[in-house]
Amino acid sequence: MAKYLICFVMVLLLAACAPVSAARALTGPSLAVPGQAVAQAQSQTQLPAAPREVDPWLAGLWIDMSMGSQLVGLYNDYAGPQDIARADHISLVDLLDKVDAGHRLVVFKNAADVEELVPHLVGKIDIIGYNLENGPANRPDEQADPVGSIRRVRAVADQYGMKVFFGPNRAIALSHGVQMAPYADYFVLQVQQVQTEPQTVQEFVVPLVAQLRQANPNLQVSVQIRTEGNVEDLADLLLSLQGSIDGVSILTNDETAVVAKSLISELRLPITEVPAPLPSPTPVKTDGSVAVMITPTATLRRSVLVTPMPGEIEGVTTEPESSAARSLLLFAGLSIMGVIISGVVATVFIYSFRTARGR
């Protein structure tokens, strides 16, 4: 008799567990460890990316960047047709063969080298870089006659259909820059030694650029910065020169390639992420039959991860109806279990009492 009673009680307990199991099924991930359900859903669900804007003015600057074995690929990832791959020495000219976009430039320290070597570089470069500075690396006769020296470079460029990229040091830029500007297509102002001093840079660049543009209205101007320090501070430095510069010249090498990548990504998106060109403006007629040009504005964006809000992840239910059903099933299951347990306890007590009396 006792065996049958035990089996009957077990069946009733199993029946009482059914509503509790059903309530747990409705509950789903919400009964799990806090955060576990969200983590599981995130791993199974493709989350939408929230955009972060890249400054459109910075993105519009052309980039002139040093080449190295670890820098060519970086340049190709970001470069457009207006950008310049720069070999800082004639020995690096073969790296320019790996460049996919933009212009190709070799830097020369002397006009005499330009006259001797450029004829052999036709088809490999389209810009001649001329870096005239005061020091032992430049010929004394060219330092003594800066204007005459750049005129010699200009003559070679015109002969082979190339452009001139002129990068003097600060002293020559201030003393002869305005006189030399008409012979250059690009003019780079070296500020890398004071790039952590925004006011010093502005006081040097802004007034000088105004004079250079008066001498050559078609001149393209950049500032040269090196890949050192905080890249956000460098971006802010460039923003402070808005209205004065057209591009940025990045002085870097293979050892600072990581910083170079961070700097470029602060300025623009990779080519593969640049938004597609917008359609041509469409005239819209108003009531007065006047055509109004409506042009959408493109926004450059960078993607970041966003934590989803409750209810956005598949499998997480937040509706009040489900909550009410769970509560009802839990209440029913617990009530049945309570009645069964109470009955079992009462049966055991009565059985023990009757056995005691029978003895």
N, C-alpha and C positions, 0 to 999 in steps of 0.2 A: 504493500500500500504506500509506503514511504517513497519507493522509487517512482511510482506513477505520479505522486504529488509533486516531486521534484521536477519531473519532466514537464508537467503541466505549468509549473511556475516559470520554467525557462522559456516555454513557448510564449507565455504572456509577456515576459520581459522583452523578448525579441519583437513582439508586436508593438510594444510601447516605444521601442527604439526607432521604428519606422518614421514617425513624424519628426523626430529629432534629426534623422538623416536627411529627410526632405528639406527641413529648414536650413541645414548646413549647405545643401546643394544650391538653394536659392541665395544663400549668403555669398558663396563663391570666394573670391580672393579677400573679401573684407574681414574674414575670420583668421586670415593668415597673419604672420608677423608683420607689424607696421612697416611699410616700405617695400616688403617683399613682392606684393602684387604689382606695384608700380614698376619695380625693377624687371619682373618677368615680362610685363606687358611692353616695356620699352625695348626689351631684347627681341620681341616678336613683331613689333610695330614700327614702321618707318615714320619717324617723327618729322613734322614739318620744320623747316629752318626759318628762323627769324632773321631778317636782313639787318646788316649794319652798313651804313653808308660810308663810302670813300669820298673824300673831298674832291669834287669835280675839277676844281682848278689845279690841284696837285696832279690829278690823273691826266690833265691836258698838257703838262710839261713834257717836252721831249727829254730823253735820257741819253747821256753820253757816258759810257762805262768802260773801264779798263778790262782787257781780256786776259784770261789765264786758262789753264787746262780745266779748272773746276768752275770757271765763270762763264764759259761759252754757253753751256746748257742753260744756266740761269738767265742769261741775256735772251736766248731764244724763247724761253717760256714767257717772257714779259714784253718783248720788243715789238714795235710796230714800224710802219714804213718811215716815220719821221725820226726814229732813234738812231744812235751812232755807236757802233762797236769800235773801240779804240785800242790799237796796239801801241803801247807806250814806248816801244823800241822796235827798230827794223827787224830784230831777231825773232819777234813774235808775229810777224806778218802772216805766217802760214795758218795761224789760228783763225784768221779772218775767212779762210776758205770754208770753215764750219758754221759760219753765221748764216742764219736763215732769213733775216729781215733787216730792213733799214740800210744805213750807210756804213761804209768801211773806211777807217782813218788810221794813218800811221803818223806818229809824232816824230818830228825832227828838231834837233837843237840848233842846227845851223842851216842858213840858206844855201850854203855851198853843198851840203849833203842833199838838199832838195833838188838842186840842179843836176847832181850826179846820179841819184838813185831813182827818182820818180819816173824817168823814162822806162825803167825796167819793171815798174809796178803798174803799168797801164793794164786795166782789166781786173786788177786785184783790189784797188782802192778807188774811191771817188772823192775823197777829201784829204787835203794835205794839212797836217797839224804842224804849227810852228810855235815852239816854246822858247821864246827869247827871255833870258834872265841875266841878271848881273852875277857873274861867277865864272869859275874856271871851265865849266862844261860848255860855255858858249864862246865863240870866237871874239876876241877883243875888237876887231874892226866892225863886226856887226853890232856889238854893244855901243860902239861909238856912233853908229849911224842906224838907229832903229828903223826910221822911215825908209831909208834906202834898202835895208835888208828885206822888209816885208814887200817892197815893190818887186824885188827879185823873185820872191815866192809867188806873188800874184802873177807874174809873167809866165812862170812854169805852169801854174794852175790853168791860166787861160789857154795856153798852148795845148793842153791835154784834156780840156773840158772838165776840170775839177774845181772844187771849192776850197777856200782857205779858212782854216780854223786856227785862230790866233789866241795864244794863252801866255801873256807876259806875266812877270811877277808884279807885285804891287807898285814898286817904284817906277817901273817903265810904263805901267798902265796910267799912272797919274801924270808922268812927265810928258809922254808921247802918245798916249792912247787915242786922244781925239784926232791927232794928225794921222794915225795909222788906221783908224776905223774905216775910212773909205776903201781900203785895200783888202778888207776881210769880209767874209760872209758870216762867220761866227766869231764871237768875242767872249772868252771865258775869263771871269774875274776870280782869282785865287783867294779864297777866304778860309781854307782848311786850317790854317794856323790859329785863327781866331773864331772858329765856328761855335765855340761855347760862349761867345760874347756878342749877343744879338745886336746891341746898340752900336758896337764898333763896326760890325758888318754893315749895318744900315747906313751909318755915316760914310762909309767908303763906297758902297754900291749905288745907292739911290741917286746922289747928285752926279756921279760919274756916268751912270747909264744915260741920264738925261742929256748930257753933253755928247756922248757917243752917238745917240740916236739923231741928234741935230746934224752931226757930221755924216751919218749914214742912216737914213730912215729905214732901210731894208735890213739893217743889222739884226742878227739873232744873238741874244745875250744869255749866258748862263753863269752860275756860280759853281765853283768846284769845292766839294766837301769830301772828307775822307770817312771811311767806314770805322768810326770810333765813337764811343759814347752812346747816349740814349737816342734811339732812332725817332722817337716821338718828338724829342727836343729838336732834332734836325728837321723834321717835317714842319714844326712850328716856325723854325728859322726861315724856311722857304716861304711859308705863308706870310711872314712879315715883309717879304720882298715882292708881294703881289703887285703887279703893275710895272715892275722894273725888269723882271727876267722872263725868258721864254722857255728855259730848260734848266736841267741840273746835270753837272758833270761829276761823276762818282769816281773818286780815286780809291782803288781797292786792289787786292791781290788774292791769290789762292788761300792764304792764311786767314784772311778775314771774310771769306766767302759767306759764312753763316750770317755775319752782320750785314753784308751786302744784300742778302736775300730778305732779311728783316726790313731793311730800309726800303727796298723796292716794293715789297708788299704793303708797306705803309703808304706808298705813293699811288699805287695802282693795282688793279686786278691782273691775274695771268690772262694771256690772250684767250685761252679756252673758256674763261668765265666772263669775258666782256659781253654785255648785252648786244643782241643783234641790232643793226641799224634800223631806225624808225622809218616808217613810210613817209613819202613826200607829203608836205603840207597840202591839205585839201581846202579849197575855197568854200566857204559857207555863206550863202546869200541871206541877208536880213530882209526885213519887211521893206526897207528902202532900196532894195536891189543893189546894196553895196557889198562887195565881196570882202569877207573877213577871213584872214588866214589863221587857222587853228593848228598849232604845232605842239604835239605832245613832247614832254621833256623826259629825256632818259636819265635814269638814276643808276649809278654804279653801286653795287652792293657786295658785301662780304657775308658769308653765312656763319652763324653761331648756333650752338645747341640750346634749345629751350625746353624747360621742364613742363610737361603737359598738365593741364588742370584736371581735377577729378571729373570723371564722366567722359573725358576725351579719349581714354584708352579702352579698347575693345575688351569686354569681359568684366568691367567694373560697373556695377549697377547702382545708381543713386536714386531711383524713383521711389516715392513714398509707398506705392502699392506693394512692391516687393518687400519692403520693410514690414508692412502690416502682416503679410502672409507668413513671413518668418516668425514673427512674434506669436501668431496664432498657433502655428505648428509646434513651436517650442513649448508653449503653454499646455497644449493637448498632450504631448508626449510626456512631459514632466508630471502632469496630473495623473495619467494612467500609471506611470511607474510608481508614483507615491501611493496610489490605491493598492497596487499589487504588493508592494513591500509591506504596507500596513496589514494587508490580509495574511501574508505569510507569517509575519510576527504574531498576529492573533491566533493563527492556526497552531503554530508551535507552542504557544502558551497554553491553549485549550488542551492540545494533545498531551502535553507534560502534566497538566493538572489531572486529567482523567487517568493517566497511567499511575500517578501517585496514589489516587484514591483506590484504584483497583488492587494495589498491593496491600 
